[in-house]
Amino acid sequence: MKNWMTLLAAGVFALSVSFAATAEENDVELDLLDEGEIEDDMVNRLELPESASDQGRESSRHGLDTATEARERGREFGQERAAEARERGQAAQDAARDGRDAARERRGPPQGE
């Protein structure tokens, strides 16, 4: 068992060293430029398709709406979300307890009693 653990630790160490070396070799720097701004030392230019911004906005709409509401309503919003989380947590605990109780009833009394 000890030999396996040593071998596993050595393998993890070797992979992490290899990954770190690869990351240094492929060092990438990304600078975002405003529209119309041009950098003289720019190597590659990547452009996102127009649909990417619309799709991104649509995908993040729920999170943005929640953040905007939180910003506007502040403490009240936070307290409401905390109360909802407590209710969900209590419901989960109740369901777990009910499941345990049902399993105990199916098993019957402990053997030897």
C-alpha angles and dihedrals in degrees: 000000000000091000091054092050091049091048091048093049091049091050093050091048092050092050093048092050090048092049092049091051091050092049091054092050092052097044109166127191121196122195121179115219128201117246110283093016114123127194116211093213095048111134104184131016119209122191125192118221116255091246091061093072093046091046091048092050091049093048093050098040095104093050093046092049090051092048092048092050091048091051093049098044099033117177095012090057092049092049091050092051090048091051090050090050091050090051092050090048092050091048090052091049091049091050091049092049091048090050092050091048092050091049091050091050091051091050093049126209119340115272115263098035 
